[in-house]
Each structure stands twice: as structure tokens, then as C-alpha cells.
């Protein structure tokens, strides 16, 4: 920070800087702060909608209560953003998503599968190589009709490297994405990746991850 710059202590930063109930109350008693808050709220409501405004309010109150809601900083798409992406019908390369399965709990499998099937970008191929024990294979849980393509092959377990390599061999996409059998994707994940490829000409795109508990909380 430059020597002559003054820190802005009028409101908590967007990052998880701890606030307090007293600090929030003092700001709300300041007419200038109230006018600024009202203006920002109106702009958020107009530009991003009620869902984003509610997220912001929850986050600010959470900081005052010493509770950091990680979802505020996780770029979770708004419903209106997902709707707009679906309506755009983005045309681009086929993305092959390779998922090695091994005795995957059905709940985790269903969550992973739905996170792919409901992507806002539809030119994808899901390649499932299932090295599970015979009584734990999951082919029967596959949906009959999906926007993309699902390739399923039961295989002998050769270890994660060999199983994944078999997935590469089955893939027909222009790009490869790796997904663990107990992972989920944001519904806009492929849209954002393909848009980045188209805008930059990238051969490789990296995206961040968040580690969640089994209940996705």
C-alpha cells in the first residue's frame, strides 16, 4: 500500500476478514454508509438479481457472526448465469471426461454423474472405466438419455494408472478432462473451460478445486 494511502475501514473486505456485530451496527448508524450500502444493493439487484444480493447479505452477516461461508468466494454460478449459458448453445470441441471407477459408493457415483449430465455445455463424452468388483459395478445406474455421450466399459483392475490409460484409449474427444469417481463439477465447468480455450487458443486449461465433506457442505 502506498505510504499516503488510507486503509478503507468502512466495511469488511470481500475476503474473509473477521467482522463483529458491534462493527456492523456502528456502520449501519452512519448515514453515509447507509446511502452507499443502499446504492450498492440496488446495483447488485439490478445487475445480478436477488440471488446474488441474498448471497452478499448472508456473507456480511456471517462475517459479523465469525462464520466464513466459503461459497461466497467459490464462484458458484447464479441460476440466471446457468440459464444464459444453456441458451447460448456454445459450439466447441468435444471434451472427454475420464472417470476410473472402483467400488464407488452409489451415492457418490450418482452425484458425479448428475454434475456431468447437467453441464451447461453439452458437447462432452463421459468415459467410465469400471474396475469394481463384479457385484459393485454401476452400469445399471446410467441414465437412458443424456445431452452428451456416455461410454462404459467394465475392466480388470490394473491400478489407477492403467485404468485411466484405458479411459484415454476409449476417448474420442478433442480435449481430455480427468474426474475422480467421488468428485463433482460445477454445472458451468465445461462451459468456462471451452470458452477459455476459444478465447485464448490454450492447449491446456487448469481450474481450481474445493475439498468438501461427503455431504457437500
N, C-alpha and C positions, 0 to 999 in steps of 0.2 A: 504494500500500500504506500503511495507517495506520502512524504512527510507532512504535507499540508492538507492531506485528505482527512475527513472526519468520518468515523465509523457510523453506519446507519443503525441506530438502536431503536428505531420506531416500531419495528415489527420483527418477528423471528425470520431468519433466512429460510429459503426453500429447503435447504438441507436440514438434517435432524439436530438443530441446535436447541438444547433444552429451554423451555419457556417456563412460566409459572402462572398460576391463576391470578395472583396479585398483579403481575406484569401485564397480563392481558386486560385485566379490569382497569388498570391505570390508562392504558392506551385507549380503551373504549370511552373513557371520560374526557378524552381530548377531542374537541370539535374538529380540528384539522385532520386528525387521524380518522375520525368517523367519516368525514367527507371523502377522504382518499379511499377508505375501505369500501364505501358505497359505490364510488366510481369504478373501482376495480371489480367489484362484484357484478355490476351492470355489464361491464365489458365482457367478463367471463361468461355470463348468462347469454349475452347476445352472440358471442363468437364461438363458444364451445358448448353451451347448453347447461341445463340444470344438473345433469350428472356430474360434470366437472366442478361446478360450483359446490355441490354437496361433498365431493371428494376434498376440495380445498378446506371447507369448513371443518370436516372431520379431522383433517390433518392438523389444523391450527389448534383445535380444542385438544387433540391428542397430545401435542407438544406441551400444552399448559398442564396436562394431567400426567406428564412424564411418560407418555406412551408413544413410541415411534411406529407409525404404520408404514412399513416398508413399501406397501403397494402404491403410496403416493409418488415414490421415486422410481417405480419399476416400469414406466412407460406402458402400462396396461392400456390397450386401446379403448376408447369410448365406443358405445354402441353405434353412435352416428358415424364414427370413423369406419367401423366394420361394414356398415351398410353401404357407405360410399365406395369402399374398396370392392365389395361384391358387385356393385352397379357398374364399376369401371371395366369389368371383364378384361383385366390386364392380359395381354398376349405376350408370351415369352417362352424361354426354354423349359423343357421338361426337367423337373427335379426328382431324382430317385432318392428316396429316403430309406436307408438301410437299417433294419432293426433285427439284431440277433435275439432270438427268444431262448430262454432256458428255464423251464419250470416256473414261468411267470405267473404270479397270482392273478386270477381273472379280473379282479377289480383294477389293478394297475394296467393290465392289458386293455381293458375297455376304455379307461381314461386316456391312455396313449392313443388308441385308435380313434376315438372321437376328436381328439385335438388335431389329428391329421385330416380326417374326413370333413371337418367344419372349417378348414382353411379358407380364407377369402381369395386366395389364388388357387386355381383349380387344375393347372397343368402339372400334376405330380404323379408319381408312381411310388407306392409303398411296397418295399420288398421285405418280406418276413421270412427269415430262415429259422426254422423251429427245431432246435436240438433237444427239446424237452424229452423227458421220459414218455413212453407211449401213452400212458394214462393221463398225462398232463398237457397234451397238445391242444391247441386252441383254435383249430381251423373252423370248428362249428360255431364260433362266436363272430365270424366275419360277416359283415352286412352283405346283402344281396346286390344292392345298387348304391354306388358311390360316385362323386363327381370325377375322381381320378381312377387310377388303376391299382389293384392290389394283386401282388404276386406272392404266393405262399408255397414254401417247399419244406417238408419235413426232412431233416438230415441227421446223420450220426454226429454226435458231439465231438468236435475236434479241438475244442478250446475257442476262446473268444476271437483270436486272430484268424484261425482257419474258418470259423463260422462267418465272420464278417467278410472275409475274402470270397466266400461262396456267394454272399449277397452282392458283392461287386460284379461277379460273373453273370448274375441274373439281371443286373440293372441295364436298362436301355435309355436312361435319361442323358441329358446334356451336362447336368451337374449332379454331384453326389452330396447327400447330406447324411450325417450319422445321428442316430437317435437311439438311446438306450431303452430297453423294454419297460422300464419304470419311470420314464420321462414323459413330460407333456410339452407341447408347443403352444405359445400364444397363438391365437387364431389369425393374427396378421403376420406371423413369422415369415412364411414363404413370400408373401406379397412384398414385404420390406426388403428381403434378400434379392428377389428378382428385380425389383425397382432399382436397387443399388447397382446390380450388375449392368442393367441397361443404362443407367446414368453415368457410370464410371468406366465401363469396359473391364471390370475386375475379373480376374480368373479365379480368385479365392475370396470368400467373404467370411469374416468371423463375427459371431454375435455372442453377447454375454449370456450368463445363466444365473439363475437364482436357485438356491438349495432350500427345499421346502420339506416339511414333515409329511408323513404318509397321508394326512387328511387335507393336504394342500393349503394349510393355513400358515 
